[in-house]
Amino acid sequence: MDRKMVDEVLTSALSKVKGLRNSCALRDEHRLLILAKEQEAEERSLMGLGKVINTGVREILQSERIYVALTNMDFDWGCNATLVLKKGDEVVGEEVRDEAVIAELSTRKNVWFLHKNFVVYKDKISFPRDIMQNICHFEIPCLPAHFCFVDNRQLHCHSILYANPSTLCDLFLKEHYFKGRDEKGLGTILVGVKL
C-alpha cells in the first residue's frame, strides 16, 4: 500500500475517534523542527521541580508514519500516566487517573501525593533532594492509541502510539496544520504508526 493510501486509511480511522476534531499526516520536513521545539521546552523546568523529557514525542518521531490530531474536551485520555518521575530507568512517581487506584494508594505509607493525581513512592526516592540535585527527572511517555481502530485488511500496523507535545510544539502544530486555531479546550497529539 502506498503512502497516500496509508494516510487515507489512518486519517479516516482517526476521524472516527470521539474528541478528535481533525487529523492529517505530518510533513517529513517538520520532524526535526518538532524535535527542536521539544528540546527547547526541555530546557525549562516543570514548576521548578526538575527536568522534563518528552520521551513520547521522541519515540513517535521514529515512526514510519506520523499524524497530527486536534483534540477537544471530549477526547478520552484513558488511565495511562501521561507524566512519570524516574530515577534512572525506575519509575519513582507517576500520574494516576483511576479513582480506585488513587483510593488504594492513599492508604499506603510509602506513597506521597505531590498533588491529587500524582504519587511519589517515598521508599524509592529521597524527596525532594533527588529532584533538586537532578538525580530524578520527569518524563512524558508514549502511550498506546487504543482509541484508533484500523479496519483495513491490506494495512497491517505493528503498533499505533500517541504522545502529547509540549506547549511550544502544540502551538507550532496548530499554526502549521490547523490554521493557528488556539481555542480554549483544543490541544494536539502526535500519532505514530509502525507498519
C-alpha positions, 0 to 999 in steps of 0.5 A: 500500500502506498503512502497516500493510501496509508494516510487515507486509511489512518486519517479516516480511522482517526476521524472516527475517534470521539474528541478528535476534531481533525487529523492529517499526516505530518510533513517529513520536513517538520520532524526535526523542527518538532524535535527542536521545539521539544528540546527547547521546552526541555530546557525549562523546568516543570514548576521548578521541580526538575527536568522534563523529557518528552520521551513520547514525542521522541519515540513517535518521531521514529515512526514510519508514519506520523499524524497530527490530531486536534483534540477537544474536551471530549477526547478520552485520555484513558488511565495511562500516566501521561507524566512519570518521575524516574530515577534512572530507568525506575519509575519513582512517581507517576500520574494516576487517573483511576479513582480506585487506584488513587483510593488504594494508594492513599492508604499506603505509607510509602506513597506521597501525593505531590498533588491529587493525581500524582504519587511519589513512592517515598521508599524509592526516592529521597524527596525532594533532594533527588529532584533538586540535585537532578538525580530524578527527572520527569518524563512524558511517555508514549502511550498506546492509541487504543482509541484508533481502530484500523479496519483495513485488511491490506494495512497491517500496523505493528503498533499505533502510539500517541504522545502529547507535545509540549506547549511550544510544539502544540502551538507550532502544530496548530499554526502549521496544520490547523490554521493557528486555531488556539481555542480554549479546550483544543490541544494536539497529539502526535500519532505514530504508526509502525507498519 
